[in-house]
Amino acid sequence: MRVLLIKDVHKLGHAGDVKKVANGYARNYLIPQGMAVMATPGALKQAERIRKKADVRRQELNQELSSLAEKIEGKVLKFSSRAGETGKLYGSITTQMIAEELSKMIGTEIDRHSIDTQPIKTLGEHKAEISLTVDLTPEIHILVYREGEAPKELAEEAPEAEEAPEAEEIHGEEETEEVVETEEVVETEEVVETEEVVETEEDTDVDETPES
């Protein structure tokens, strides 16, 4: 089904866009929620007006919520839960639980519908996006650990790997200096050997003169 978006829809498009979506998605969600209408000829005539109006409103929202996005970005939420030996939870970490915990952390109410993730059902590290606007989607980390155990720290995203080339360059310079020193020693030894040969030849000439 082709629909005309009358509101921005996360991961789908901006207001004024025409999109082809599944019939069920349109009839059961987009249209009832007031996010879209069927793309009839009459509706399409309004597309440009809807787009311009939405652009102005989006810019206002982005400016208004930019500081909130900065507060949310990179936050780490920790949840303890009972789980089986394979790490599967006895239950799940829901978007409502995430919204409540995040709201407490940043001091601002977050709607669970803005949290883009499925219910979490396993131990370990997970990520979720918070859809503030179609352009502002800060990411958070969710750490689920076994009840009764201490939570582990999040795995670092390998900043050390970026420093490795510098270490290699330093090592390379040390090797170059060692090679230069070796060459100097070799050259010195060659000079000494040459001088010894010259002295031997001169001694030989002196010995042969009396015989003739």
TIRO-2110 file (N, C-alpha, C; in Angstrom, 1 decimal):
// TIRO-2110
0.8, -1.2, 0.0, N, 1, A
0.0, 0.0, 0.0, CA, 1, A
0.9, 1.3, 0.0, C, 1, A
0.5, 2.2, -0.8, N, 2, A
1.2, 3.5, -0.8, CA, 2, A
0.6, 4.5, 0.1, C, 2, A
1.4, 5.1, 1.0, N, 3, A
0.9, 6.0, 2.0, CA, 3, A
1.7, 7.3, 1.9, C, 3, A
1.0, 8.4, 2.3, N, 4, A
1.7, 9.7, 2.4, CA, 4, A
1.9, 10.0, 3.9, C, 4, A
3.2, 10.1, 4.3, N, 5, A
3.5, 10.4, 5.7, CA, 5, A
3.1, 11.8, 6.0, C, 5, A
2.4, 12.0, 7.1, N, 6, A
2.0, 13.3, 7.5, CA, 6, A
2.8, 13.7, 8.8, C, 6, A
3.6, 12.7, 9.3, N, 7, A
4.5, 12.9, 10.4, CA, 7, A
5.8, 12.2, 10.1, C, 7, A
6.9, 12.6, 10.7, N, 8, A
8.2, 11.9, 10.6, CA, 8, A
8.0, 10.6, 11.3, C, 8, A
8.5, 9.5, 10.6, N, 9, A
8.4, 8.2, 11.2, CA, 9, A
9.8, 7.6, 11.2, C, 9, A
10.3, 7.2, 12.4, N, 10, A
11.7, 6.7, 12.6, CA, 10, A
11.9, 5.5, 11.7, C, 10, A
13.0, 5.6, 10.9, N, 11, A
13.4, 4.5, 10.0, CA, 11, A
12.5, 4.3, 8.9, C, 11, A
11.6, 5.2, 8.6, N, 12, A
10.7, 5.1, 7.5, CA, 12, A
10.8, 6.3, 6.6, C, 12, A
10.6, 7.5, 7.1, N, 13, A
10.8, 8.7, 6.3, CA, 13, A
10.3, 9.9, 7.0, C, 13, A
10.4, 11.0, 6.2, N, 14, A
10.0, 12.3, 6.7, CA, 14, A
8.5, 12.6, 6.3, C, 14, A
7.9, 13.5, 7.0, N, 15, A
6.6, 14.0, 6.6, CA, 15, A
6.6, 14.5, 5.2, C, 15, A
5.6, 14.2, 4.4, N, 16, A
5.5, 14.6, 3.0, CA, 16, A
6.1, 13.6, 2.1, C, 16, A
6.7, 12.5, 2.6, N, 17, A
7.3, 11.4, 1.7, CA, 17, A
6.1, 10.5, 1.4, C, 17, A
6.2, 9.9, 0.2, N, 18, A
5.3, 8.8, -0.2, CA, 18, A
6.0, 7.5, -0.1, C, 18, A
5.5, 6.5, 0.7, N, 19, A
6.2, 5.3, 0.9, CA, 19, A
5.2, 4.1, 0.6, C, 19, A
5.8, 3.0, 0.2, N, 20, A
5.1, 1.8, 0.0, CA, 20, A
5.3, 0.9, 1.2, C, 20, A
4.3, 0.5, 1.9, N, 21, A
4.4, -0.3, 3.1, CA, 21, A
3.4, -1.5, 3.0, C, 21, A
3.6, -2.4, 4.0, N, 22, A
2.7, -3.5, 4.1, CA, 22, A
1.3, -3.0, 4.5, C, 22, A
0.3, -3.7, 4.0, N, 23, A
-1.1, -3.2, 4.3, CA, 23, A
-1.4, -3.2, 5.8, C, 23, A
-0.9, -4.3, 6.5, N, 24, A
-1.2, -4.4, 7.9, CA, 24, A
-0.5, -3.3, 8.7, C, 24, A
0.7, -2.9, 8.3, N, 25, A
1.5, -1.9, 8.9, CA, 25, A
0.8, -0.5, 8.8, C, 25, A
0.2, -0.3, 7.6, N, 26, A
-0.5, 0.9, 7.3, CA, 26, A
-1.8, 1.0, 8.1, C, 26, A
-2.6, 0.0, 7.9, N, 27, A
-3.9, 0.0, 8.5, CA, 27, A
-4.0, -0.2, 10.0, C, 27, A
-3.0, -0.9, 10.6, N, 28, A
-3.0, -1.2, 12.0, CA, 28, A
-2.1, -0.2, 12.8, C, 28, A
-1.2, 0.5, 12.2, N, 29, A
-0.3, 1.3, 13.0, CA, 29, A
-0.2, 2.8, 12.4, C, 29, A
0.3, 2.9, 11.2, N, 30, A
0.5, 4.3, 10.7, CA, 30, A
-0.7, 5.1, 10.6, C, 30, A
-1.8, 4.6, 10.0, N, 31, A
-3.0, 5.4, 9.8, CA, 31, A
-3.7, 5.6, 11.1, C, 31, A
-3.9, 4.6, 12.0, N, 32, A
-4.6, 4.9, 13.3, CA, 32, A
-3.8, 5.8, 14.2, C, 32, A
-2.5, 5.8, 14.1, N, 33, A
-1.7, 6.7, 14.9, CA, 33, A
-1.5, 8.1, 14.4, C, 33, A
-2.2, 8.3, 13.2, N, 34, A
-2.1, 9.7, 12.6, CA, 34, A
-0.8, 10.0, 12.0, C, 34, A
0.0, 9.0, 11.6, N, 35, A
1.3, 9.2, 11.0, CA, 35, A
1.2, 9.3, 9.5, C, 35, A
0.2, 8.7, 8.9, N, 36, A
0.1, 8.6, 7.5, CA, 36, A
-1.4, 8.5, 7.0, C, 36, A
-1.6, 8.8, 5.7, N, 37, A
-2.9, 8.6, 5.1, CA, 37, A
-2.6, 7.9, 3.8, C, 37, A
-3.6, 7.3, 3.3, N, 38, A
-3.5, 6.7, 2.0, CA, 38, A
-3.1, 7.7, 0.9, C, 38, A
-2.2, 7.3, 0.0, N, 39, A
-1.7, 8.2, -1.0, CA, 39, A
-2.7, 8.4, -2.2, C, 39, A
-3.8, 9.0, -1.9, N, 40, A
-4.8, 9.3, -2.9, CA, 40, A
-4.4, 10.5, -3.7, C, 40, A
-4.9, 10.7, -4.9, N, 41, A
-4.6, 11.9, -5.7, CA, 41, A
-4.8, 13.2, -4.9, C, 41, A
-5.9, 13.2, -4.1, N, 42, A
-6.2, 14.4, -3.3, CA, 42, A
-5.2, 14.6, -2.2, C, 42, A
-4.8, 13.5, -1.6, N, 43, A
-3.8, 13.7, -0.5, CA, 43, A
-2.4, 14.1, -1.0, C, 43, A
-2.1, 13.6, -2.2, N, 44, A
-0.8, 13.9, -2.8, CA, 44, A
-0.6, 15.4, -3.1, C, 44, A
-1.8, 16.1, -3.4, N, 45, A
-1.7, 17.5, -3.7, CA, 45, A
-1.3, 18.3, -2.4, C, 45, A
-1.4, 17.7, -1.3, N, 46, A
-1.1, 18.4, 0.0, CA, 46, A
0.4, 18.0, 0.4, C, 46, A
1.0, 17.2, -0.3, N, 47, A
2.4, 16.6, 0.1, CA, 47, A
3.4, 17.8, 0.3, C, 47, A
3.5, 18.7, -0.6, N, 48, A
4.4, 19.8, -0.5, CA, 48, A
4.2, 20.7, 0.7, C, 48, A
2.9, 21.0, 0.9, N, 49, A
2.6, 21.8, 2.1, CA, 49, A
2.9, 21.1, 3.4, C, 49, A
2.6, 19.8, 3.4, N, 50, A
3.0, 19.0, 4.6, CA, 50, A
4.5, 19.0, 4.8, C, 50, A
5.2, 18.8, 3.8, N, 51, A
6.7, 18.7, 3.8, CA, 51, A
7.3, 20.0, 4.4, C, 51, A
6.9, 21.1, 3.9, N, 52, A
7.4, 22.4, 4.3, CA, 52, A
7.1, 22.7, 5.8, C, 52, A
5.9, 22.4, 6.2, N, 53, A
5.5, 22.6, 7.6, CA, 53, A
6.3, 21.7, 8.5, C, 53, A
6.5, 20.5, 8.1, N, 54, A
7.2, 19.5, 8.9, CA, 54, A
8.7, 19.9, 9.0, C, 54, A
9.2, 20.4, 8.0, N, 55, A
10.6, 20.8, 8.0, CA, 55, A
10.9, 21.9, 9.1, C, 55, A
10.0, 22.9, 9.1, N, 56, A
10.1, 23.9, 10.1, CA, 56, A
10.0, 23.3, 11.5, C, 56, A
9.0, 22.5, 11.7, N, 57, A
8.8, 21.9, 13.1, CA, 57, A
10.0, 21.0, 13.4, C, 57, A
10.5, 20.3, 12.5, N, 58, A
11.7, 19.4, 12.8, CA, 58, A
12.9, 20.1, 13.2, C, 58, A
13.2, 21.2, 12.6, N, 59, A
14.3, 22.1, 13.0, CA, 59, A
14.2, 22.6, 14.4, C, 59, A
12.9, 23.0, 14.7, N, 60, A
12.7, 23.5, 16.1, CA, 60, A
12.9, 22.4, 17.1, C, 60, A
12.4, 21.2, 16.8, N, 61, A
12.6, 20.1, 17.7, CA, 61, A
14.0, 19.7, 17.9, C, 61, A
14.7, 19.6, 16.8, N, 62, A
16.2, 19.2, 16.8, CA, 62, A
16.9, 20.2, 17.7, C, 62, A
16.7, 21.5, 17.6, N, 63, A
17.3, 22.5, 18.4, CA, 63, A
16.9, 22.3, 19.9, C, 63, A
15.7, 22.1, 20.1, N, 64, A
15.1, 22.0, 21.5, CA, 64, A
15.7, 20.7, 22.2, C, 64, A
15.8, 19.6, 21.4, N, 65, A
16.2, 18.4, 22.1, CA, 65, A
17.6, 18.0, 21.9, C, 65, A
18.4, 18.8, 21.3, N, 66, A
19.9, 18.5, 21.1, CA, 66, A
20.6, 18.3, 22.4, C, 66, A
20.3, 19.1, 23.4, N, 67, A
21.0, 18.9, 24.7, CA, 67, A
20.6, 17.6, 25.4, C, 67, A
19.3, 17.2, 25.2, N, 68, A
18.9, 16.0, 25.8, CA, 68, A
19.5, 14.8, 25.1, C, 68, A
19.7, 14.9, 23.8, N, 69, A
20.4, 13.8, 23.1, CA, 69, A
21.8, 13.7, 23.6, C, 69, A
22.5, 14.8, 23.9, N, 70, A
23.9, 14.7, 24.4, CA, 70, A
23.9, 14.0, 25.7, C, 70, A
22.9, 14.3, 26.6, N, 71, A
22.8, 13.7, 27.9, CA, 71, A
22.6, 12.2, 27.8, C, 71, A
21.9, 11.8, 26.8, N, 72, A
21.5, 10.3, 26.7, CA, 72, A
22.6, 9.5, 26.0, C, 72, A
23.3, 10.1, 25.0, N, 73, A
24.3, 9.4, 24.2, CA, 73, A
25.4, 8.7, 25.1, C, 73, A
25.5, 7.4, 24.9, N, 74, A
26.6, 6.7, 25.6, CA, 74, A
26.2, 6.2, 27.0, C, 74, A
25.1, 6.5, 27.5, N, 75, A
24.7, 6.1, 28.9, CA, 75, A
24.7, 4.6, 28.9, C, 75, A
25.1, 4.1, 30.1, N, 76, A
25.1, 2.6, 30.3, CA, 76, A
24.1, 2.3, 31.4, C, 76, A
23.1, 1.4, 31.1, N, 77, A
22.1, 1.0, 32.0, CA, 77, A
22.5, -0.5, 32.4, C, 77, A
22.4, -0.8, 33.7, N, 78, A
22.7, -2.1, 34.2, CA, 78, A
21.5, -2.8, 34.8, C, 78, A
21.2, -4.0, 34.4, N, 79, A
20.1, -4.7, 35.0, CA, 79, A
20.5, -6.1, 35.5, C, 79, A
20.1, -6.5, 36.7, N, 80, A
20.4, -7.9, 37.1, CA, 80, A
19.2, -8.7, 36.9, C, 80, A
19.4, -10.0, 36.5, N, 81, A
18.2, -10.8, 36.2, CA, 81, A
18.6, -12.3, 36.4, C, 81, A
17.6, -13.1, 36.7, N, 82, A
17.8, -14.5, 36.8, CA, 82, A
17.9, -15.1, 35.4, C, 82, A
18.8, -16.1, 35.3, N, 83, A
19.0, -16.6, 33.9, CA, 83, A
19.5, -18.1, 34.0, C, 83, A
19.2, -18.9, 33.0, N, 84, A
19.6, -20.3, 32.9, CA, 84, A
21.1, -20.4, 32.6, C, 84, A
21.6, -21.6, 32.5, N, 85, A
23.0, -21.8, 32.3, CA, 85, A
23.4, -21.3, 30.9, C, 85, A
22.5, -21.3, 30.0, N, 86, A
22.9, -20.8, 28.6, CA, 86, A
22.8, -19.3, 28.5, C, 86, A
22.4, -18.6, 29.6, N, 87, A
22.4, -17.1, 29.5, CA, 87, A
21.0, -16.6, 29.2, C, 87, A
20.0, -17.5, 29.0, N, 88, A
18.7, -17.0, 28.6, CA, 88, A
18.0, -16.6, 29.9, C, 88, A
17.4, -15.4, 29.8, N, 89, A
16.7, -14.8, 31.0, CA, 89, A
15.4, -15.5, 31.3, C, 89, A
15.1, -15.6, 32.6, N, 90, A
13.8, -16.0, 33.1, CA, 90, A
12.8, -14.8, 33.0, C, 90, A
12.4, -14.4, 31.8, N, 91, A
11.7, -13.2, 31.6, CA, 91, A
12.4, -12.3, 30.6, C, 91, A
12.3, -11.0, 30.7, N, 92, A
13.0, -10.1, 29.7, CA, 92, A
13.1, -8.7, 30.3, C, 92, A
14.0, -8.0, 29.7, N, 93, A
14.2, -6.6, 30.0, CA, 93, A
13.4, -5.8, 29.0, C, 93, A
12.3, -5.1, 29.4, N, 94, A
11.4, -4.5, 28.5, CA, 94, A
11.7, -3.0, 28.2, C, 94, A
11.1, -2.5, 27.2, N, 95, A
11.3, -1.1, 26.9, CA, 95, A
10.8, -0.2, 28.1, C, 95, A
9.8, -0.6, 28.8, N, 96, A
9.3, 0.1, 29.9, CA, 96, A
10.3, 0.2, 31.0, C, 96, A
11.0, -1.0, 31.3, N, 97, A
12.1, -1.0, 32.3, CA, 97, A
13.2, -0.1, 31.9, C, 97, A
13.6, -0.1, 30.6, N, 98, A
14.7, 0.7, 30.1, CA, 98, A
14.3, 2.2, 30.2, C, 98, A
13.1, 2.5, 29.9, N, 99, A
12.6, 3.9, 29.9, CA, 99, A
12.6, 4.4, 31.4, C, 99, A
12.2, 3.6, 32.3, N, 100, A
12.2, 4.1, 33.7, CA, 100, A
13.6, 4.3, 34.3, C, 100, A
14.5, 3.3, 33.9, N, 101, A
15.9, 3.4, 34.4, CA, 101, A
16.6, 4.6, 33.8, C, 101, A
16.4, 4.8, 32.5, N, 102, A
17.0, 6.0, 31.8, CA, 102, A
16.5, 7.3, 32.3, C, 102, A
15.2, 7.4, 32.6, N, 103, A
14.6, 8.6, 33.1, CA, 103, A
15.2, 9.0, 34.5, C, 103, A
15.4, 8.0, 35.3, N, 104, A
16.0, 8.2, 36.6, CA, 104, A
17.4, 8.7, 36.5, C, 104, A
18.1, 8.2, 35.5, N, 105, A
19.5, 8.5, 35.3, CA, 105, A
19.7, 9.9, 34.9, C, 105, A
18.9, 10.4, 33.9, N, 106, A
19.1, 11.7, 33.3, CA, 106, A
18.2, 12.7, 33.9, C, 106, A
17.2, 12.3, 34.7, N, 107, A
16.3, 13.3, 35.3, CA, 107, A
15.3, 13.9, 34.3, C, 107, A
15.0, 13.2, 33.3, N, 108, A
14.0, 13.6, 32.3, CA, 108, A
13.2, 12.4, 31.9, C, 108, A
11.9, 12.6, 31.8, N, 109, A
11.0, 11.5, 31.4, CA, 109, A
11.2, 11.1, 30.0, C, 109, A
11.4, 9.8, 29.8, N, 110, A
11.6, 9.2, 28.5, CA, 110, A
10.4, 8.2, 28.2, C, 110, A
9.8, 8.4, 27.1, N, 111, A
8.6, 7.6, 26.7, CA, 111, A
9.2, 6.2, 26.2, C, 111, A
8.6, 5.1, 26.7, N, 112, A
9.0, 3.8, 26.3, CA, 112, A
8.9, 3.6, 24.8, C, 112, A
7.9, 4.3, 24.1, N, 113, A
7.7, 4.1, 22.7, CA, 113, A
8.9, 4.7, 21.9, C, 113, A
9.7, 5.5, 22.5, N, 114, A
10.8, 6.1, 21.8, CA, 114, A
12.0, 5.2, 21.8, C, 114, A
12.0, 4.1, 22.5, N, 115, A
13.1, 3.2, 22.7, CA, 115, A
13.0, 2.2, 21.6, C, 115, A
14.0, 2.2, 20.7, N, 116, A
14.1, 1.3, 19.6, CA, 116, A
14.8, 0.0, 19.9, C, 116, A
14.1, -1.0, 20.5, N, 117, A
14.8, -2.3, 20.7, CA, 117, A
13.7, -3.3, 21.0, C, 117, A
14.0, -4.6, 20.8, N, 118, A
13.1, -5.6, 21.1, CA, 118, A
13.3, -6.0, 22.6, C, 118, A
12.4, -6.6, 23.3, N, 119, A
12.6, -7.0, 24.7, CA, 119, A
13.9, -7.9, 24.7, C, 119, A
14.8, -7.6, 25.7, N, 120, A
16.1, -8.3, 25.8, CA, 120, A
15.9, -9.6, 26.6, C, 120, A
16.4, -10.7, 26.1, N, 121, A
16.1, -12.0, 26.7, CA, 121, A
17.4, -12.8, 27.0, C, 121, A
18.5, -12.1, 26.9, N, 122, A
19.8, -12.8, 27.2, CA, 122, A
20.7, -12.0, 28.0, C, 122, A
21.6, -12.6, 28.7, N, 123, A
22.7, -11.9, 29.5, CA, 123, A
23.6, -11.3, 28.5, C, 123, A
24.4, -10.2, 28.9, N, 124, A
25.4, -9.7, 28.1, CA, 124, A
25.1, -8.2, 27.8, C, 124, A
25.8, -7.7, 26.7, N, 125, A
25.8, -6.3, 26.3, CA, 125, A
24.8, -6.2, 25.2, C, 125, A
24.0, -5.1, 25.2, N, 126, A
23.0, -4.8, 24.2, CA, 126, A
23.0, -3.3, 23.9, C, 126, A
22.5, -2.9, 22.8, N, 127, A
22.4, -1.5, 22.5, CA, 127, A
21.0, -1.1, 22.1, C, 127, A
20.6, 0.1, 22.3, N, 128, A
19.3, 0.6, 21.9, CA, 128, A
19.4, 2.1, 21.5, C, 128, A
18.6, 2.4, 20.5, N, 129, A
18.5, 3.9, 20.1, CA, 129, A
17.3, 4.5, 20.7, C, 129, A
17.4, 5.8, 21.1, N, 130, A
16.3, 6.5, 21.6, CA, 130, A
15.9, 7.5, 20.6, C, 130, A
14.7, 7.3, 20.0, N, 131, A
14.2, 8.2, 18.9, CA, 131, A
13.6, 9.4, 19.5, C, 131, A
14.4, 10.5, 19.6, N, 132, A
13.8, 11.8, 20.0, CA, 132, A
13.1, 12.5, 18.8, C, 132, A
13.8, 12.6, 17.7, N, 133, A
13.3, 13.0, 16.5, CA, 133, A
13.8, 12.1, 15.4, C, 133, A
13.4, 12.3, 14.2, N, 134, A
13.9, 11.4, 13.1, CA, 134, A
15.4, 11.6, 12.9, C, 134, A
15.9, 12.8, 13.3, N, 135, A
17.3, 13.1, 13.1, CA, 135, A
18.1, 12.8, 14.4, C, 135, A
17.5, 12.9, 15.5, N, 136, A
18.2, 12.7, 16.8, CA, 136, A
17.9, 11.4, 17.4, C, 136, A
18.9, 10.5, 17.3, N, 137, A
18.7, 9.1, 17.8, CA, 137, A
19.9, 8.7, 18.6, C, 137, A
20.1, 9.2, 19.8, N, 138, A
21.2, 8.8, 20.6, CA, 138, A
21.2, 7.4, 21.0, C, 138, A
22.4, 6.8, 21.2, N, 139, A
22.5, 5.3, 21.5, CA, 139, A
22.9, 5.1, 22.9, C, 139, A
22.3, 4.1, 23.5, N, 140, A
22.6, 3.7, 24.9, CA, 140, A
23.1, 2.3, 24.9, C, 140, A
23.9, 1.9, 26.0, N, 141, A
24.3, 0.6, 26.2, CA, 141, A
23.6, 0.0, 27.4, C, 141, A
23.2, -1.3, 27.2, N, 142, A
22.4, -2.0, 28.2, CA, 142, A
23.2, -3.3, 28.6, C, 142, A
23.6, -3.4, 29.9, N, 143, A
24.3, -4.5, 30.4, CA, 143, A
23.5, -5.3, 31.3, C, 143, A
23.2, -6.6, 30.9, N, 144, A
22.4, -7.5, 31.7, CA, 144, A
23.3, -8.5, 32.3, C, 144, A
23.3, -8.6, 33.6, N, 145, A
24.1, -9.6, 34.3, CA, 145, A
23.3, -10.5, 35.2, C, 145, A
23.9, -11.6, 35.6, N, 146, A
23.2, -12.6, 36.3, CA, 146, A
23.0, -12.2, 37.8, C, 146, A
21.8, -12.4, 38.3, N, 147, A
21.4, -12.0, 39.6, CA, 147, A
22.4, -12.7, 40.6, C, 147, A
22.9, -11.9, 41.6, N, 148, A
23.8, -12.5, 42.6, CA, 148, A
25.3, -12.4, 42.2, C, 148, A
25.5, -11.9, 41.0, N, 149, A
26.9, -11.7, 40.5, CA, 149, A
27.2, -10.3, 40.3, C, 149, A
28.5, -9.9, 40.3, N, 150, A
28.8, -8.5, 40.1, CA, 150, A
28.8, -8.2, 38.6, C, 150, A
28.3, -7.1, 38.2, N, 151, A
28.2, -6.7, 36.8, CA, 151, A
29.6, -6.5, 36.2, C, 151, A
29.8, -7.0, 35.0, N, 152, A
31.0, -6.8, 34.3, CA, 152, A
31.1, -5.5, 33.6, C, 152, A
32.3, -5.0, 33.4, N, 153, A
32.4, -3.7, 32.7, CA, 153, A
32.2, -3.9, 31.2, C, 153, A
31.7, -2.9, 30.5, N, 154, A
31.5, -3.0, 29.1, CA, 154, A
32.8, -3.2, 28.4, C, 154, A
32.9, -4.0, 27.4, N, 155, A
34.1, -4.2, 26.6, CA, 155, A
34.5, -2.9, 25.9, C, 155, A
35.8, -2.6, 26.0, N, 156, A
36.3, -1.4, 25.3, CA, 156, A
36.3, -1.6, 23.8, C, 156, A
36.1, -0.6, 23.1, N, 157, A
36.0, -0.7, 21.6, CA, 157, A
37.4, -0.5, 20.9, C, 157, A
38.4, -1.1, 21.5, N, 158, A
39.7, -1.2, 20.9, CA, 158, A
40.4, 0.2, 20.6, C, 158, A
40.5, 1.1, 21.6, N, 159, A
41.2, 2.3, 21.3, CA, 159, A
42.7, 2.0, 21.1, C, 159, A
43.2, 0.9, 21.8, N, 160, A
44.6, 0.6, 21.7, CA, 160, A
45.1, 0.2, 20.3, C, 160, A
44.1, -0.3, 19.5, N, 161, A
44.5, -0.7, 18.2, CA, 161, A
44.9, 0.5, 17.3, C, 161, A
44.4, 1.7, 17.6, N, 162, A
44.8, 2.9, 16.9, CA, 162, A
46.2, 3.3, 17.3, C, 162, A
46.6, 3.0, 18.5, N, 163, A
47.9, 3.5, 18.9, CA, 163, A
49.0, 2.5, 18.4, C, 163, A
48.7, 1.4, 18.0, N, 164, A
49.7, 0.4, 17.6, CA, 164, A
50.6, 0.9, 16.5, C, 164, A
50.1, 1.6, 15.4, N, 165, A
51.0, 2.0, 14.4, CA, 165, A
52.1, 2.9, 14.9, C, 165, A
51.8, 3.8, 16.0, N, 166, A
52.9, 4.6, 16.5, CA, 166, A
54.0, 3.8, 17.1, C, 166, A
53.6, 2.7, 17.8, N, 167, A
54.6, 1.9, 18.5, CA, 167, A
55.5, 1.2, 17.4, C, 167, A
54.9, 0.8, 16.3, N, 168, A
55.6, 0.2, 15.2, CA, 168, A
56.6, 1.2, 14.6, C, 168, A
56.2, 2.4, 14.5, N, 169, A
57.1, 3.4, 13.9, CA, 169, A
58.3, 3.7, 14.7, C, 169, A
58.1, 3.7, 16.1, N, 170, A
59.2, 3.9, 17.0, CA, 170, A
60.2, 2.8, 16.9, C, 170, A
59.6, 1.6, 16.9, N, 171, A
60.4, 0.4, 16.8, CA, 171, A
61.2, 0.4, 15.5, C, 171, A
60.6, 0.8, 14.4, N, 172, A
61.3, 0.9, 13.2, CA, 172, A
62.5, 1.8, 13.2, C, 172, A
62.3, 3.0, 13.9, N, 173, A
63.4, 3.9, 14.0, CA, 173, A
64.6, 3.4, 14.8, C, 173, A
64.3, 2.6, 15.8, N, 174, A
65.4, 2.0, 16.6, CA, 174, A
66.2, 1.0, 15.8, C, 174, A
65.5, 0.2, 15.0, N, 175, A
66.1, -0.7, 14.1, CA, 175, A
67.1, 0.0, 13.1, C, 175, A
66.6, 1.1, 12.6, N, 176, A
67.4, 1.8, 11.6, CA, 176, A
68.7, 2.3, 12.3, C, 176, A
68.6, 2.8, 13.5, N, 177, A
69.8, 3.3, 14.2, CA, 177, A
70.8, 2.2, 14.4, C, 177, A
70.3, 1.0, 14.7, N, 178, A
71.2, -0.1, 15.0, CA, 178, A
71.9, -0.5, 13.7, C, 178, A
71.2, -0.4, 12.6, N, 179, A
71.8, -0.8, 11.3, CA, 179, A
72.9, 0.2, 10.9, C, 179, A
72.7, 1.5, 11.2, N, 180, A
73.7, 2.5, 10.9, CA, 180, A
75.0, 2.2, 11.7, C, 180, A
74.8, 1.9, 13.0, N, 181, A
75.9, 1.7, 13.8, CA, 181, A
76.7, 0.5, 13.4, C, 181, A
76.1, -0.5, 12.9, N, 182, A
76.7, -1.7, 12.4, CA, 182, A
77.6, -1.4, 11.2, C, 182, A
77.0, -0.6, 10.3, N, 183, A
77.7, -0.3, 9.1, CA, 183, A
79.0, 0.5, 9.4, C, 183, A
78.9, 1.4, 10.4, N, 184, A
80.1, 2.2, 10.7, CA, 184, A
81.2, 1.3, 11.3, C, 184, A
80.8, 0.3, 12.0, N, 185, A
81.8, -0.6, 12.6, CA, 185, A
82.5, -1.4, 11.5, C, 185, A
81.6, -1.9, 10.5, N, 186, A
82.2, -2.6, 9.4, CA, 186, A
83.2, -1.8, 8.6, C, 186, A
82.9, -0.5, 8.3, N, 187, A
83.7, 0.3, 7.6, CA, 187, A
85.1, 0.5, 8.3, C, 187, A
85.0, 0.7, 9.6, N, 188, A
86.2, 0.9, 10.4, CA, 188, A
87.1, -0.3, 10.3, C, 188, A
86.5, -1.5, 10.4, N, 189, A
87.3, -2.8, 10.3, CA, 189, A
88.0, -2.9, 9.0, C, 189, A
87.3, -2.5, 7.9, N, 190, A
87.9, -2.6, 6.5, CA, 190, A
89.1, -1.7, 6.4, C, 190, A
89.0, -0.5, 7.0, N, 191, A
90.2, 0.4, 6.9, CA, 191, A
91.4, -0.2, 7.6, C, 191, A
91.2, -0.8, 8.8, N, 192, A
92.3, -1.4, 9.5, CA, 192, A
92.9, -2.5, 8.7, C, 192, A
92.1, -3.3, 8.1, N, 193, A
92.6, -4.4, 7.3, CA, 193, A
93.5, -3.9, 6.2, C, 193, A
93.0, -2.9, 5.5, N, 194, A
93.7, -2.3, 4.4, CA, 194, A
95.1, -1.8, 4.8, C, 194, A
95.2, -1.1, 5.9, N, 195, A
96.4, -0.6, 6.4, CA, 195, A
97.4, -1.7, 6.7, C, 195, A
96.9, -2.8, 7.3, N, 196, A
97.8, -3.9, 7.6, CA, 196, A
98.4, -4.5, 6.3, C, 196, A
97.6, -4.6, 5.2, N, 197, A
98.1, -5.1, 4.0, CA, 197, A
99.2, -4.3, 3.4, C, 197, A
99.0, -3.0, 3.4, N, 198, A
100.0, -2.0, 2.9, CA, 198, A
101.4, -2.2, 3.6, C, 198, A
101.3, -2.3, 4.9, N, 199, A
102.5, -2.4, 5.7, CA, 199, A
103.3, -3.7, 5.4, C, 199, A
102.5, -4.7, 5.1, N, 200, A
103.2, -6.0, 4.8, CA, 200, A
103.9, -5.9, 3.4, C, 200, A
103.3, -5.3, 2.4, N, 201, A
103.9, -5.1, 1.1, CA, 201, A
105.2, -4.3, 1.2, C, 201, A
105.2, -3.2, 2.1, N, 202, A
106.4, -2.4, 2.2, CA, 202, A
107.5, -3.2, 2.8, C, 202, A
107.2, -4.1, 3.8, N, 203, A
108.2, -4.9, 4.4, CA, 203, A
108.9, -5.9, 3.4, C, 203, A
108.0, -6.4, 2.5, N, 204, A
108.5, -7.3, 1.5, CA, 204, A
109.5, -6.7, 0.6, C, 204, A
109.2, -5.4, 0.1, N, 205, A
110.1, -4.7, -0.8, CA, 205, A
111.5, -4.5, -0.2, C, 205, A
111.6, -4.2, 1.1, N, 206, A
112.8, -3.9, 1.8, CA, 206, A
113.7, -5.2, 1.9, C, 206, A
113.1, -6.3, 2.1, N, 207, A
113.8, -7.6, 2.2, CA, 207, A
114.4, -8.0, 0.9, C, 207, A
113.7, -7.7, -0.2, N, 208, A
114.2, -8.2, -1.5, CA, 208, A
115.4, -7.4, -2.1, C, 208, A
115.6, -6.2, -1.7, N, 209, A
116.6, -5.3, -2.3, CA, 209, A
118.0, -5.8, -2.1, C, 209, A
118.5, -6.3, -1.0, N, 210, A
119.9, -6.8, -0.8, CA, 210, A
120.2, -8.0, -1.7, C, 210, A
119.3, -8.9, -1.9, N, 211, A
119.5, -10.1, -2.7, CA, 211, A
119.9, -9.7, -4.1, C, 211, A
119.2, -8.7, -4.7, N, 212, A
119.5, -8.3, -6.1, CA, 212, A
120.8, -7.6, -6.2, C, 212, A
END
